[in-house]
Amino acid sequence: MVSLQDMSTIHSPGSSSPRGRLCVLPQREIQSSTFRLDYYPEININCDAFNSTSIAGSSLASAKCSDSWRNVLVPVNEGILKRITRTFFESGFAEALNEARDTQVSGGNTMISSVAEFTFRTLEFFKRVKSKVFPHMKEQGIASIAKHSETRDWIRSYIRCIVWHPNCFKIAVAGMDDIVRIYTDEPAIVPVLKSSSQKWITSMAWRPYTAAELAVGCQKGICLWTMDNNMHITRSTSQAIFLKHPNHCPITSVQWNSDGTLLASASISDTDVIIWNVDKMQNTALKRVGPPCSLLKWSPNSSCLFSSTVTNVFRVWSCENKWQPERWTITQGTVQSACWSPCGGFLLFVTSEESILYRLQFFEEQIFQNGSSPKQALPVADLSKITVDDRELGGQPQCVAWDPNGLYLAITFKDTPCIAIFSTCVQKFNLSISPACFLSGNGNEYPSYVCFQSKHRKNNDTVLTIGWSSGRIQYFPFGNM
């Protein structure tokens, strides 16, 4: 395999690492519901918390409500230009343009409606040209978000994201109702984060070394919440700072670096990765020509930033070397999910088209070096679908999560209901993976989202947090395995 300084190609599974040598899926089943942890909060975001109507129906109802509210509050003698201006500030340029195009709304003023119609057709023409030149840029809707999300069935999932605080016992859960609930070991206190700007939540990240700063990636930008520790309920938008960047929405991934000084964000409509210095209210764009970014993963020591795109390209940025990227490509599909080892020396990832777990190895003395030694992404586990005692396991992977101690790896799948658990052993220049067990839920449950709890003084065990499709959250400790 030929390796270039700024570009490497995924090593083919069949060339030097045949399937027979790969780690295979585990054969031992464990019922995750048999384990209980005393001081962990009981969380069940079920159907009662949501409207029984569909997403489309809810959007339609919301639109009708908005229209009726507008009709009630608009004065009868409001001028045409004033009405268009008000619509612009309330709903944006597109709605104001539609308002001006409507001949009935414009009161028969043909000049205003003609100019608005010409502007609309011109913009539509440029959109069509842009979609032909950059076909990947047209995917900006809810279906595209779901396609590139690490959450299974993101559109209909009750639980869209779960994230543990890195320094204290605190967990944030984002639901389909666009509300973020904060749980601690005091179950009576459940702060609620809600804002009209916080729609289509895709990812969240706690700021390290702060008690209550949470970044929430959503449809229009990033909601940066700062919560009062004595506050039981938070609903006001004044509690949140909204971060926006031109053409950088919807946000599909947000990540703080290890010391909390920089926040990175990615959007499936923007080719740039944005690095935010929140304290100075400044941002820097990591510019590259090519497809938009979809997923970010910062290494534990913040020396590298992994970024995948909506195509077969992904990059690893050297943060300490003036943000120089190393470009990689895969044979087909996109990078579906990725995770770093606790030491930052290994990166594991899965793609959208293959049932294979890949490994990238990084050595501090040779990464981003101008040497001619080849770099390879090697297959380490075969995730092809199998059946064990009438239980289906494996297939196309959905999400991978590695525990902070580097001992266990969890993998969920797109169309099978069980979670595969692997034992891992990380040494300086070596990584070994072996099958441990697989976890199943209750009845027809399947895992929507999984993550590991960060290291904490109250907990010595490795704990996997599972958001099941029923809306309940399960904590699985590995100490008794």
C-alpha positions as CSV (number, residue, x, y, z in Angstrom):
1,M,0.0,0.0,0.0
2,V,1.3,3.4,-1.0
3,S,1.2,6.1,1.7
4,L,1.5,9.8,1.1
5,Q,2.4,12.6,3.5
6,D,-1.1,14.0,3.7
7,M,-3.2,11.1,2.5
8,S,-3.6,7.4,3.4
9,T,-5.9,4.7,2.2
10,I,-7.8,2.2,4.3
11,H,-6.1,-1.2,4.3
12,S,-8.3,-3.8,2.6
13,P,-9.6,-6.4,5.0
14,G,-8.7,-9.2,2.7
15,S,-5.1,-8.4,1.9
16,S,-2.9,-9.1,4.9
17,S,-5.5,-9.5,7.7
18,P,-7.9,-12.2,6.6
19,R,-11.3,-12.5,8.3
20,G,-10.1,-15.6,10.1
21,R,-7.7,-13.6,12.2
22,L,-10.1,-10.9,13.2
23,C,-11.7,-10.8,16.6
24,V,-15.3,-12.1,16.3
25,L,-18.5,-11.1,18.1
26,P,-19.1,-12.5,21.6
27,Q,-21.2,-15.6,22.2
28,R,-22.2,-15.1,25.9
29,E,-25.4,-13.2,26.7
30,I,-26.0,-11.1,29.8
31,Q,-29.3,-9.5,30.7
32,S,-28.4,-5.9,31.5
33,S,-31.6,-5.4,33.6
34,T,-30.4,-7.8,36.3
35,F,-27.9,-5.1,37.5
36,R,-28.9,-2.2,39.8
37,L,-26.9,0.7,41.1
38,D,-28.3,2.4,44.2
39,Y,-27.5,6.1,44.0
40,Y,-28.0,6.4,40.2
41,P,-31.0,8.3,39.1
42,E,-34.0,6.4,37.6
43,I,-34.7,7.9,34.2
44,N,-37.5,6.9,31.9
45,I,-38.4,9.3,29.1
46,N,-41.5,7.6,27.8
47,C,-44.3,8.4,25.5
48,D,-46.2,10.5,28.1
49,A,-43.5,13.2,27.9
50,F,-44.2,13.8,24.2
51,N,-47.1,14.7,22.0
52,S,-48.7,11.6,20.4
53,T,-48.7,13.1,17.0
54,S,-45.9,12.5,14.5
55,I,-43.0,14.9,13.9
56,A,-44.5,16.2,10.8
57,G,-47.9,16.7,12.5
58,S,-46.2,18.5,15.4
59,S,-44.4,20.8,13.0
60,L,-47.6,21.5,11.1
61,A,-49.5,22.2,14.3
62,S,-46.8,24.5,15.4
63,A,-46.9,26.3,12.1
64,K,-50.6,26.7,12.4
65,C,-50.3,28.0,15.9
66,S,-47.7,30.5,14.7
67,D,-49.9,31.6,11.9
68,S,-52.9,32.1,14.1
69,W,-50.9,34.0,16.6
70,R,-49.6,36.2,13.9
71,N,-53.1,36.9,12.5
72,V,-54.4,37.8,16.0
73,L,-51.6,40.3,16.8
74,V,-51.1,42.0,13.4
75,P,-52.9,45.3,13.4
76,V,-55.3,45.8,10.5
77,N,-53.7,49.1,9.4
78,E,-50.1,47.8,9.3
79,G,-48.2,48.9,6.2
80,I,-46.7,46.5,3.6
81,L,-43.1,47.4,4.3
82,K,-43.6,47.3,8.0
83,R,-45.3,43.9,7.8
84,I,-42.4,42.5,5.7
85,T,-39.8,44.0,8.1
86,R,-41.6,42.5,11.1
87,T,-41.7,39.1,9.4
88,F,-38.0,39.3,8.7
89,F,-37.1,39.9,12.3
90,E,-39.6,37.3,13.6
91,S,-39.0,34.4,11.1
92,G,-36.1,35.3,8.9
93,F,-35.4,36.3,5.3
94,A,-37.1,33.3,3.7
95,E,-40.4,34.0,5.4
96,A,-40.2,37.7,4.7
97,L,-39.6,37.0,1.0
98,N,-42.6,34.7,0.9
99,E,-44.6,37.4,2.6
100,A,-43.6,39.9,-0.1
101,R,-44.4,37.4,-2.9
102,D,-47.9,37.0,-1.8
103,T,-50.0,39.5,-3.9
104,Q,-52.9,39.3,-1.4
105,V,-50.6,40.2,1.5
106,S,-48.9,43.0,-0.4
107,G,-52.2,44.6,-1.0
108,G,-52.0,44.4,-4.8
109,N,-48.7,46.2,-5.0
110,T,-47.3,44.5,-8.1
111,M,-43.9,46.1,-7.9
112,I,-43.1,44.6,-4.5
113,S,-44.5,41.2,-5.3
114,S,-42.6,41.2,-8.7
115,V,-39.3,42.1,-7.2
116,A,-39.8,39.5,-4.4
117,E,-40.7,36.9,-7.0
118,F,-37.6,37.7,-9.1
119,T,-35.4,37.5,-6.1
120,F,-36.9,34.2,-5.1
121,R,-36.4,32.6,-8.5
122,T,-32.8,33.9,-8.7
123,L,-32.0,32.3,-5.3
124,E,-33.7,29.1,-6.4
125,F,-31.6,29.1,-9.6
126,F,-28.3,29.5,-7.6
127,K,-29.4,26.7,-5.2
128,R,-29.9,24.3,-8.1
129,V,-26.5,25.2,-9.6
130,K,-24.9,24.7,-6.2
131,S,-26.6,21.3,-5.7
132,K,-25.3,20.1,-9.0
133,V,-21.7,21.3,-8.4
134,F,-21.7,20.2,-4.8
135,P,-24.4,17.5,-4.5
136,H,-23.6,16.7,-0.9
137,M,-24.4,20.3,0.1
138,K,-28.1,19.9,-0.4
139,E,-28.5,17.4,2.4
140,Q,-29.5,19.7,5.3
141,G,-32.8,18.3,6.5
142,I,-33.8,16.1,9.3
143,A,-33.3,12.9,7.3
144,S,-29.6,13.9,6.7
145,I,-29.1,14.6,10.3
146,A,-30.4,11.1,11.2
147,K,-28.2,9.5,8.6
148,H,-25.0,10.9,10.1
149,S,-26.1,10.6,13.8
150,E,-24.5,8.1,16.2
151,T,-28.1,7.7,17.7
152,R,-30.0,4.9,16.2
153,D,-33.3,6.0,14.6
154,W,-32.6,9.6,15.7
155,I,-35.8,11.0,14.2
156,R,-38.2,8.8,16.3
157,S,-35.9,8.1,19.3
158,Y,-37.1,9.3,22.7
159,I,-33.5,9.7,23.7
160,R,-31.3,11.6,21.3
161,C,-28.2,12.1,23.3
162,I,-26.7,11.3,26.7
163,V,-23.5,12.8,28.1
164,W,-21.8,12.5,31.5
165,H,-20.0,15.4,33.1
166,P,-16.2,14.6,33.1
167,N,-15.6,15.9,36.6
168,C,-18.7,15.3,38.7
169,F,-21.7,13.0,39.1
170,K,-24.0,14.7,36.6
171,I,-25.7,13.4,33.4
172,A,-27.5,15.4,30.7
173,V,-30.2,13.7,28.6
174,A,-31.7,15.2,25.5
175,G,-35.1,14.0,24.4
176,M,-37.2,14.1,21.2
177,D,-39.1,17.1,22.7
178,D,-35.9,19.3,22.4
179,I,-35.6,19.5,26.2
180,V,-32.4,18.7,28.1
181,R,-32.8,17.3,31.5
182,I,-30.0,17.3,34.1
183,Y,-29.8,14.5,36.6
184,T,-27.5,14.1,39.6
185,D,-27.4,11.8,42.7
186,E,-30.1,14.0,44.2
187,P,-33.2,12.8,42.3
188,A,-35.5,15.5,43.6
189,I,-33.6,18.2,41.6
190,V,-34.0,17.9,37.8
191,P,-33.1,21.2,36.0
192,V,-34.7,21.5,32.6
193,L,-33.0,23.4,29.7
194,K,-35.4,24.6,27.1
195,S,-35.3,27.3,24.5
196,S,-37.1,28.2,21.3
197,S,-33.8,28.2,19.5
198,Q,-33.0,24.7,20.7
199,K,-34.5,22.4,18.1
200,W,-33.2,19.1,16.6
201,I,-30.7,18.4,19.3
202,T,-27.9,16.3,17.9
203,S,-25.0,16.4,20.3
204,M,-24.0,17.7,23.7
205,A,-20.7,18.3,25.6
206,W,-20.0,19.4,29.2
207,R,-17.3,21.9,29.6
208,P,-14.4,20.4,31.7
209,Y,-13.5,21.9,35.0
210,T,-16.8,23.9,35.2
211,A,-19.7,22.8,37.3
212,A,-22.6,23.7,35.0
213,E,-21.6,24.7,31.4
214,L,-23.2,22.6,28.7
215,A,-22.9,23.0,24.9
216,V,-25.9,21.8,22.9
217,G,-25.6,21.4,19.2
218,C,-28.9,21.9,17.4
219,Q,-30.6,23.0,14.2
220,K,-29.6,26.7,14.1
221,G,-26.4,26.7,16.1
222,I,-25.0,26.0,19.5
223,C,-26.8,26.7,22.8
224,L,-24.2,27.3,25.5
225,W,-25.9,27.0,28.8
226,T,-24.6,28.2,32.1
227,M,-26.7,26.9,35.0
228,D,-27.0,28.1,38.6
229,N,-26.3,25.2,41.0
230,N,-29.1,26.4,43.2
231,M,-31.6,26.6,40.4
232,H,-34.2,23.8,40.2
233,I,-35.7,24.7,36.8
234,T,-34.1,26.6,34.0
235,R,-36.2,27.6,31.0
236,S,-35.3,31.2,30.2
237,T,-33.3,31.9,27.0
238,S,-31.4,34.5,29.0
239,Q,-29.5,31.6,30.6
240,A,-28.1,30.5,27.3
241,I,-25.6,32.1,24.9
242,F,-26.3,31.2,21.3
243,L,-23.3,30.6,19.0
244,K,-23.8,31.0,15.3
245,H,-21.5,31.0,12.3
246,P,-22.5,31.7,8.6
247,N,-23.7,28.6,6.8
248,H,-22.7,26.5,9.9
249,C,-25.9,24.8,10.7
250,P,-27.4,22.4,11.5
251,I,-24.8,21.4,14.0
252,T,-24.1,17.6,14.1
253,S,-21.2,17.4,16.5
254,V,-19.8,19.5,19.4
255,Q,-16.7,18.7,21.4
256,W,-14.7,20.4,24.2
257,N,-11.0,19.9,24.4
258,S,-9.6,18.3,27.6
259,D,-9.0,21.6,29.5
260,G,-12.2,23.3,28.3
261,T,-10.5,26.2,26.6
262,L,-11.7,25.4,23.0
263,L,-15.0,24.1,21.6
264,A,-15.1,22.4,18.2
265,S,-18.3,22.1,16.1
266,A,-19.2,20.5,12.8
267,S,-22.1,20.9,10.5
268,I,-23.3,18.8,7.5
269,S,-23.8,22.0,5.5
270,D,-20.3,23.4,6.1
271,T,-16.9,22.2,4.9
272,D,-15.2,24.0,7.8
273,V,-14.6,22.8,11.3
274,I,-15.2,25.8,13.7
275,I,-13.0,26.2,16.8
276,W,-14.7,28.5,19.3
277,N,-12.8,30.4,22.1
278,V,-15.9,30.9,24.1
279,D,-14.3,33.1,26.8
280,K,-13.1,35.6,24.2
281,M,-16.2,35.1,22.0
282,Q,-13.9,34.4,19.0
283,N,-13.8,31.5,16.5
284,T,-11.4,30.1,13.9
285,A,-12.4,28.1,10.9
286,L,-10.3,25.1,9.9
287,K,-10.8,25.4,6.1
288,R,-10.5,22.6,3.6
289,V,-12.0,22.2,0.1
290,G,-14.3,19.2,-0.1
291,P,-17.4,17.7,1.5
292,P,-18.9,19.0,4.8
293,C,-18.0,17.6,8.2
294,S,-20.3,15.4,10.2
295,L,-18.5,14.0,13.3
296,L,-15.8,15.3,15.6
297,K,-13.8,13.4,18.3
298,W,-11.1,15.1,20.3
299,S,-8.2,13.0,21.6
300,P,-8.0,12.7,25.4
301,N,-4.8,14.9,25.5
302,S,-6.3,17.3,23.0
303,S,-3.3,16.9,20.7
304,C,-5.4,15.6,17.8
305,L,-8.9,16.3,16.5
306,F,-10.7,13.6,14.4
307,S,-13.2,14.9,11.8
308,S,-15.2,12.8,9.4
309,T,-17.2,14.1,6.4
310,V,-20.4,13.1,4.7
311,T,-18.3,11.2,2.1
312,N,-15.5,8.7,2.3
313,V,-13.0,11.4,3.5
314,F,-11.9,11.9,7.1
315,R,-9.0,13.9,8.7
316,V,-6.9,13.9,11.8
317,W,-5.8,17.5,12.7
318,S,-2.6,18.1,14.6
319,C,-3.7,20.7,17.2
320,E,-0.1,21.4,18.3
321,N,1.3,21.7,14.8
322,K,-0.7,24.8,13.6
323,W,-3.8,22.6,12.8
324,Q,-2.1,20.6,10.1
325,P,-4.5,17.8,8.8
326,E,-3.7,14.3,7.8
327,R,-6.2,13.2,5.1
328,W,-7.6,9.7,4.9
329,T,-10.1,8.0,2.7
330,I,-12.1,4.8,3.0
331,T,-13.2,2.5,0.2
332,Q,-17.0,3.1,0.5
333,G,-19.5,4.8,2.7
334,T,-18.8,7.3,5.5
335,V,-17.3,7.0,9.0
336,Q,-20.3,6.2,11.2
337,S,-18.7,6.5,14.6
338,A,-15.3,6.7,16.2
339,C,-13.6,6.8,19.6
340,W,-10.1,7.4,21.0
341,S,-8.3,5.2,23.5
342,P,-7.7,6.8,26.9
343,C,-4.0,7.3,26.0
344,G,-4.7,8.8,22.7
345,G,-2.5,6.4,20.8
346,F,-5.3,4.5,19.1
347,L,-8.5,5.4,17.2
348,L,-11.2,2.9,16.5
349,F,-13.9,3.6,14.0
350,V,-16.7,1.9,12.0
351,T,-18.1,2.8,8.6
352,S,-21.7,3.0,7.3
353,E,-21.2,0.2,4.7
354,E,-19.0,-2.4,6.3
355,S,-19.4,-4.7,9.3
356,I,-15.8,-4.2,10.3
357,L,-14.1,-2.4,13.2
358,Y,-11.0,-0.5,12.1
359,R,-8.0,0.7,14.1
360,L,-5.7,3.6,13.5
361,Q,-2.4,3.7,15.5
362,F,-0.7,7.0,16.4
363,F,2.8,7.2,17.7
364,E,3.9,10.5,19.1
365,E,7.3,10.3,17.5
366,Q,6.0,9.6,14.0
367,I,2.5,11.1,13.5
368,F,2.5,14.0,11.1
369,Q,6.1,13.2,10.3
370,N,7.5,13.6,6.8
371,G,8.9,10.1,6.7
372,S,8.0,7.4,4.1
373,S,6.8,4.7,6.5
374,P,3.3,3.7,5.5
375,K,0.3,4.3,7.8
376,Q,-2.5,1.8,7.7
377,A,-6.0,1.5,9.1
378,L,-6.2,-2.1,10.0
379,P,-9.4,-4.2,10.5
380,V,-9.4,-5.7,14.0
381,A,-12.9,-7.2,14.5
382,D,-15.5,-8.8,12.2
383,L,-19.0,-7.5,13.1
384,S,-21.0,-9.5,10.6
385,K,-24.4,-10.5,11.8
386,I,-24.8,-13.8,13.7
387,T,-27.5,-15.6,15.7
388,V,-26.9,-16.9,19.2
389,D,-29.8,-18.7,20.9
390,D,-32.4,-16.9,18.8
391,R,-30.7,-13.6,19.5
392,E,-29.5,-11.5,16.5
393,L,-26.2,-9.7,17.0
394,G,-24.0,-7.7,14.7
395,G,-24.5,-6.3,11.3
396,Q,-23.9,-2.7,10.2
397,P,-22.5,-0.8,13.3
398,Q,-24.2,2.3,14.6
399,C,-22.0,3.6,17.5
400,V,-18.8,2.7,19.3
401,A,-17.9,3.7,22.8
402,W,-14.6,3.1,24.8
403,D,-14.5,3.3,28.5
404,P,-12.2,5.8,30.2
405,N,-10.0,3.0,31.7
406,G,-9.4,1.4,28.3
407,L,-10.8,-2.0,29.4
408,Y,-14.1,-2.3,27.6
409,L,-15.5,-1.4,24.2
410,A,-19.3,-1.2,23.4
411,I,-20.7,-1.4,19.9
412,T,-24.4,-1.0,18.9
413,F,-25.9,-1.8,15.5
414,K,-28.4,-0.4,13.1
415,D,-30.8,-3.4,12.8
416,T,-30.1,-5.8,15.7
417,P,-31.2,-5.3,19.3
418,C,-28.1,-6.3,21.3
419,I,-24.9,-4.5,22.3
420,A,-21.6,-6.2,21.7
421,I,-19.0,-5.8,24.5
422,F,-15.3,-6.4,23.9
423,S,-12.5,-6.6,26.4
424,T,-9.5,-4.3,25.4
425,C,-6.0,-4.1,26.6
426,V,-3.9,-1.0,25.6
427,Q,-0.2,-1.1,25.8
428,K,2.2,1.5,24.5
429,F,2.5,0.1,20.9
430,N,-0.1,-2.6,21.0
431,L,-3.9,-3.0,21.3
432,S,-5.6,-6.3,21.9
433,I,-9.3,-6.9,21.5
434,S,-11.3,-10.0,22.6
435,P,-15.0,-10.8,22.8
436,A,-16.5,-10.5,26.3
437,C,-20.4,-10.7,26.1
438,F,-23.4,-9.1,24.6
439,L,-26.2,-7.2,26.4
440,S,-29.9,-7.4,25.6
441,G,-32.8,-5.3,26.9
442,N,-36.4,-6.1,27.8
443,G,-38.7,-7.4,25.2
444,N,-38.3,-5.7,21.9
445,E,-36.0,-2.9,23.2
446,Y,-33.0,-1.9,21.2
447,P,-30.3,0.6,22.3
448,S,-30.7,4.1,20.9
449,Y,-27.6,5.6,22.4
450,V,-24.7,4.3,24.6
451,C,-21.9,6.0,26.4
452,F,-19.5,5.3,29.3
453,Q,-19.5,7.2,32.6
454,S,-16.4,9.3,33.1
455,K,-14.1,8.5,36.0
456,H,-15.5,9.7,39.3
457,R,-14.6,9.3,43.0
458,K,-18.0,7.8,43.9
459,N,-17.7,5.0,41.4
460,N,-14.8,2.6,41.0
461,D,-16.5,0.4,38.5
462,T,-16.7,0.9,34.7
463,V,-20.3,1.8,34.0
464,L,-22.0,1.7,30.6
465,T,-25.0,4.0,30.2
466,I,-27.7,2.7,27.8
467,G,-30.6,4.7,26.4
468,W,-33.1,2.1,25.3
469,S,-35.7,2.6,22.6
470,S,-38.5,2.5,25.2
471,G,-37.2,5.7,26.8
472,R,-35.6,4.2,29.9
473,I,-31.9,4.6,30.8
474,Q,-29.9,1.6,32.1
475,Y,-26.6,1.6,34.0
476,F,-24.5,-1.5,33.5
477,P,-21.5,-2.0,35.9
478,F,-18.7,-4.2,34.7
479,G,-17.3,-4.9,38.2
480,N,-19.3,-8.2,38.6
481,M,-18.4,-9.7,35.2
